[in-house]
Structure formats: C-alpha cells, structure tokens
Amino acid sequence: MAVTSTNRSVKSGAVWKLFVYSSIGAFMFFVPVTIGGTNTIMLDHAVTFLIGSIGPVLPYYALAIIGAGAVYPFANGTWRRSALDVVFSLFKVLGLGVGIMMVFGIGPSWLFEPDMGPFLFNKLVIPVGLLVPIGAVFLALLVSYGLLEYIGVLVQRVMRPIWRTPGRSAVDAVASFVGSYSLGLLITNRMYRQGKYTAREAAIIATGFSTVSATFMVVVARTLDIMEYWNLYFWGTLLVTFIVTAVTVRIWPLSAIPDDYHPDAEPSPEEQVRDRRAAVAWASAKETASAAPGLGKNIFVNVRDGLVMTMAILPSILSIGLLGLVLATYTPVFDWIGYIFYPFTWALQLPEPMLVAKASAVGIAEMFLPALLVAESVLVVKFVVGVVSVSGIIFFSALVPCILATDIPIPVWKLVVIWFQRVILTLVIVTPLAFLLL
C-alpha cells in the first residue's frame, strides 16, 4: 500500500512538472506578448529590458565572455586535437583582440564603420551574450520535463520512412533544433558510440537536424527586424529544414555513407512502438519528468552549458564573422561564390537576386553573416535569407569543428557538398512560401 502511494506521488509530481515547467518554457519561446508597443516573445522582451537597464556594463561583460572563450581551448587542451582546432583556437584569440579594440575604441578606422565592428558587437555579440545564458534557463524547462519525449514517441512512425533514422532520433532531432547543435551533436555522438545509431544515421542527424537553437534564431530575427513574424519564421524554418533533410538523405553523399555501427560498439537496434502509441508517449513523458533533476540543478547545468557555448561563439563572431564581413564588403570572393546560386535566385524571381545569392554563399563562413548583408532589404528577402541561414546548417565558425570533434565519419569536403545541396533546396522550397505568406 505504501509503495502504491509512493508511485502515485511520483506520478503526480511528474505530471505537475510536465505541464507547468514545459508550459513556462513554451510560453517564453513561442507566445508573442505586446509590451511597450512592441510585440515579441517574452525572451526577447527580457533581453531588451536588460540592454536598456544595464547597457553601459554589457560591453565589459561581453569582453569577459570573449576572453574566457579565447583562453578555454588552451586551458583544457582541445586546441591541439587537430589542425582545424588549432586554426579555430587562433581565431578565438583574434576575436579577443577585436573585442578589446571595440570596447576601448582603438584600432583602424575601417573597423569602426557602422556596418563593420559596431554592427557585429552591438547587434550580435551583446544580444547573443545575453540570449544564450538567459535562453538556457527556459530551454531547461522546455526540453527536460517530458514534452520532447512525448512528441518524440508520437512521431516515431514517421522518422524511418521520411528521414531514414530510428524513431528514437525524433527526440534527438527536436532537441537539436530547439536546444542547440552542441547538445544535439553530443547526444548523436553518444548514441553512435553506444551502437544505437549507424554511421549513416548519425551523419543524417548531425547534418540534417543539428542547426542553431531557437535562442540563436531570435538573434537572427532581431537582426532582420522580423520579430513580429517570429512564429511564422520559427515554424517555417523548422518545416523547411526538415523537408530539406528528407531530400538530402536520399542523395549522395549522405546516401553513400556506410550503414555500419561504431567499430567499438555492440549494435543495439531500436524496438519499434506499434501499439498504444499515445499511452507509451504519456508514460515516457512522465518517466522523464520523474527522473529530471531538481529545478535549481537543472537550470544551473543548462546555464553553465549555455555560458560555455557563448564562450565558443562570441570570439568566432568577432573573428570569422568580421573576416567574412570584410571579404563580403571589400572583395569579390562571395560574389564569385554567389554566382553559383544566382541562377536559382533569379529563376525564383526574388527581389535583389544577386544580394540573396551572395548572402546564401556567405553563410558557409558564419550563419549570422547572411542576416547582416540583407538587414536593410525588403521583407521577402529578409525572410528567405533568414531561413536559408538556419536551414543550411553547415558553417565553419562553430558547427564544422563540433562535428569534426565527434566520431561521426564525415570529412570536411562532404560537409561543404551537403551545405551546397541544402542551400539550393532551401531557396527552392522557402521562396514560394515567403511570397504566399508575407
């Protein structure tokens, strides 16, 4: 009798956490609220409030994060894992140098042109430095208390036919998209090493779902000034990203990756849920909520991980982002690459087709750069480029080194090919939607 009472207590607590915590997380990310004449999600309101309240302190806060990010690879030794890690670690040091010049107003005059250093620092570095740690608090509520498990079990039946991955990858895919690519890749690599994914399945998830988080998408939407269309932008990007992935899994190079398990793992294929799917989903959600850590610990862990991610991203924005912006402004490099996409943007009858093509090309360096290039363009162009920058997934400032740090067997040149395929497919799919919905 006592055991039954305990079980009921656990289930009751699990249901409470599932509904309350998940609802708070969903509210913060997906429900627009009008405050002070501005209609946007509460997370964006919180960041705007902080920027207005403690604005003078924020450059020094951002510089401290950048400094920590520049030191971190050398402190933990990850800088010497590979030649690529050496390059990216040096870029982080370069980012620290740029940050010091921006905060203290020293350096060449071109760096302080409004669309160069100040734009990167004020429009990206400071908002990202706030959004990621604050967003991590509410992502903890959104992804840790059973909501994703409930959704994941319900969509198991479509994962294998559409994306050629196990049903268990549904949670992985949604966590990657809603949470972060670093979280998603951590889960994916662990599942591959445990024999729960094959090499091909792990590569599909890493390159098809591990895009930037909802938090980063807020930064993109803010930069493009399309927060009033936030829900359309978020759900549209999710839909387009998953459609593009359904195509890329069926073509080379993803289709040619061996469907083998990790050489050191014992294969553990998934058991399919065939009956009473809703009941199993509900049980899985309650089990996750019951097993979740305490709220304080969960938030602490997520904020800590968010700060580590912020440390990795901010120096890259100021180094690789600045390099990309300089190349885009003062050289024809991305114009040349953009000509690859120009036939598509022209045929799709997009306004300013060459600008869209150039913005699509520059995304391979850093996913924020396309938004910077079209920030003053018309709404359709901003929406299309905003979706392309996320759905393209592959970018060298952060995601590529993260993938290369895993055991997933996919080389850099194949990542570039997959990026090219994804950009073209995204342009073809999202453009008609943008003309229809905007």
Disulfide bonds with the S-S distance in Angstrom:
none
